[in-house]
Amino acid sequence: MGLMSVLYDLLYMRSCRAYARHFVRDKPADSILRLLCSVQFLKVHNFWPNFVHPSRFSEKVWSRMLHNRDTQLTLLNDKLLVRDYVAAKVGKDYLIPLLWTGANVEYIPFEELPSKFVIKATHGCAYNILVHDKREIKPQNIRLQLTKWLNENYCQDFCLGIEWGYKNIKPLIIIEDFIGENDQAPVDYKFYCFSGHVEFVTLHFDRFIEHKTRTFDRNFNPHEFSYHFGQWNGECQKPTHFDEMLYLAESLSEGFDFMRVDLYSVKEKIYFSELTPYPGGVSTKFLPVRQDYFLGEKWQHK
């Protein structure tokens, strides 16, 4: 990390987080926080945003982070409680088997877990540990990492402090069954849903090795969509149960002006991954300008 990046984090990013924590708290952003955040938006997207009357998709994602204080966003971002939402909407058969949950990492029964599993913290992004062979891990090192995560508030401690949907989640650890094949994470199908209607789906390959993506419309025709990971040029077969995946995505996104629904397809079985109200967060630019406007029109912003 260069000197300018360090100064940017120390002087700007931390100032945004401090202002959001101490002055905005659980209220919608005020004009000062919007102004502060506009600097980062300009840095990422190369244009000055309008968060009050957004028109582009990128602006609307940020406007939701800054202004939407619907408590249901907390439930949907909570990696444990969202399972109840999914079970109520479409049934529990789509949930990845849960092996353990708790707040005290000393109670994790590593000796009783299968050879492969996935550990997650419930209250943020990228809080994941994939275990391919538990004989090769050091449980105490994992416990130290999990304790660090449990003591963090993802909203208040990272980036600009505006991803409010994570702010009030109770920090817990969950352990799920590993559903990938041959030690590889399964292909991740990310459905972009507007007012309960799937517009397109982006497939994510090799997410923990050499992350690539490929995007299709709801009929599984190739769709123009730029992503900073680069395009996957390998084989992309339409899942045999793709229509069922569309149904699940639209059922889970029902009632929201926009929601990204992430699903897996493994050995002819569909699994729920997560719901994402803030795709890209505050640091990712992944749309061509014309696509940014096009998807902004699809999002009937409330």
N, C-alpha and C positions, 0 to 999 in steps of 0.2 A: 504493500500500500504506500503510495507516494505521499509527500508532505501535504500537497493540496487536498488529497482525499482525507487525510487525518484532520486537517483544519476544517474541512467541510463538515465532517462528522461532529467534531468538537464544538464548533461555533454555530453551525446552522441546524443540523439534525437534532442535536440535543436541546437547542433552544425551542424548536418546534415541539418536541416531546414535553419539555418542561411547561410550556404555555398550555398545551392541551391538558396536561395532568392537573395543573394548579388553578387554571382559570376557566376552562371549558368543561372538564370532567364529563358528566353524562349528558350534557346539553348539546344541541346541534352547534356546529362551528360558528363562531362569530366572524366578522369581517377581518379581524387581525389574523386569525388562524388561516382563513382562506387566502389571505395575502401571503403569509409565510409559506403555505403549501404550494402556492402558484410557482414559486421559484424552483422547487423540485420537479413539478409537472413540466415546466418549460425545459428543464435540463433533460428530462426523459423524452418528451414528445415534440420538442422544438416548436411549440407555439404557446402563447399565453391563453390560459383557459378561462371559460366562463362557468363557474361552479353553481351560480344561482339560476341561470337559464341555460343548462347544457344542451348541446345538440349532438356532439360526437359520442360514440360509445365510450371512449377513454374518459371523457369529461363526466359521463354519467356514472361510471364506476367510482370515480373520485368523489363525485357529489354524494353518492350513497354513503361512502365512508365518512364524509364530513357532516352529513345532515341526518341520515336515517337512524333513528334510535328505537326502532321496533325491537322489543325484547325477544321476539321470535328469532332474530338473527343470532342471538346468544345461544339459543337452543340448537339451531342448525349448525353452528360452528363447533359446538361441543361434540367431540368424537365419541363420547359415551351416550349422551342424551339423544343425539340424532338417531341412534338405533331405535329408540322408542317411536320416534316420528316415522321412520321407514316402516317399522312393523305395523303401525296403525294404518298407514296409507296403502301399502302393497303386500304386507305379510312378512314374517320373520325369515322365510326361506331364502331370502336374498342377502341375508346378513352373513358376514364372515364369522365362523365360530369364535366365540370369546373364551379364552383360556384362563384369564386372571384379570382382576382389577383391584386397585387400592391406592392409598396415599403413602404408605410406609414401604419403602423399597427393600427394607430388610426382610420383609415377609414374602418377597417374590420366591416361589418354590422352584428354583432353577432345576433341581434334581428331578422334579416331577414333570417338567415340560417336555414336549417332544423334541426331536433333534432340530427341527426347523420351526421358527416362529417369528413374529414381528412385534416389536415393542413400540408403543406410541404414548406420547403425552396428549391429554385431551384438549389443551387450551391454546394451541398455536399451530404454526406451519413448520414443516421440516423437522418436527420432533419425532423422528423415526429411527429405529435400529432394526435392520434385517439380520437375523441370525440364520445362517445356512447350515451350521454345524455347531451345536452347543459345546462340543468337546474342545473347540478352538477358542472359546471366549473366556474372559476373566470376569466372573460375576461381580467382583468388587469394583472393577473399573466401570462396569455398566451402571452399578448402583450410584457411583459418584456422578456420572453424567446425568442420570435421571434426577438425582437430587438437585443438581444445578438447574435443570429445566423446571422442576417443581417450584423453585424459588423465583422464577421469572414471571413477569406479566408481559405476554407477547405484545399486547397493544401498547403498553406504556414504556417498555424497555427497548423497543426496536423501531427503526425507521423514523417516521414522523409522529408516531403516537396517535394515528387517526383510524386504525382498523378496529373500530369500536366493538364490533361483534365478538371480538375475543376478550375484551376487557374484563367482563364479569363472570367468566367461566371458572368453575372450581377446578383447580389443578389436580389431576389424577393420572395414574398410569394404567393403561390397558395393554393386554397381551392377546394378540389374535393368532389364529392358525395361519401358517404360510401356505398360500394357494397357488404360488407360481410353479413352473415346471423346470426341471433341470437347473435349479438354483437361480433361475432368472425371474425377475419380477414380471407379472403378467402385463400384457398390453392394456393401457389405460384408455378407455373411451370417454372423452369429455364432451358432453352434449350441451350446446348453448341453446337455452330455452327462453323464449320471449312470450310472456303472458300464457305460459303453459303449452307453447308450441315449439318443437325442435326445429331450429333453422339449419344447423349443421353440427357435425361431430368431428373433433380432432383426436386422432389416435396418437398416443405417445409410446414410443418404443425405447427399450434399453435405458430407462430413466436414470439408472444409477451407474451406467457405464459410458455410453456415447449417445446421449439423449437426442432423438430425432422425432419428427412429427409428420403426419400426413392428414389432410383435412378433406372431408366429403360432405355433400349436402344430405338431406334426410332420405334421399333415394339412393345413397351411396355412389353418387357421381362425384368425380374429383372437383374440389372447390378451392378457389383462390383464397389463401389465408397465410400470411407470413408469420413465422414464429422464430424467435431468436435462437432456437436450438438447431435449425437447419432441417431440410426435408428428408424424410425417409424414402429411399429409392428401392427398398426391397419389396417383397410380396405383400399385398394387402387384399385378403379375401373377405368378402362380406360374411359376417357371422350368420349361421343358419337361423338363429333366433333374433336377428336384428330388429324385426318388427316388435318383438316383445321388449327389447331394449328401448325402442322409441316410446312404447307405451309406459314403461317404468319411468323414463326420464320426464315425460309429460305429466304423469300422475304426481311425481315428487315435486315438480316445479309449479304445480297448479296453485293459483292464488298469488303468484309473485310476478311483477312486471319483468324481472329478469332473474334467472338462476342458472348456474352451470351445475349439471348433474354428472358425476363421475361414476362410471361402472366398469366392471371387469367381465370378461368372457373367458372362462377356463373350462376346457373339456366339456363343451356344450352346456355349461351351467353359468348363470349370470350372478354376479355378486355386486352389492353396493359398495362404493368406495367412500365418497363424501359429497357434500353440497358446498359449492363455492360461490358466495355472493360478491367477492372482490377479486375476480381473475386478474392476475398480473400485479396485484398489490400496488405499491407506490414506485416500483423500480423497473417495470417491464414494459417495453414498447413492442407490440407484436402485430400491428395492423398496418396495411397500406392506407394512405389517407382516404382514398375512395371507399375502402371497406369500413374505415372508422365512421364515416358519414352514413354509409348504408346500414350498418348495425345500429347506429344511433337512432335512425328512423324506425327500426324494428322495435326498439325499446321505448315503449310508451311510458315515459318516466313519471312516476307519481310524486 
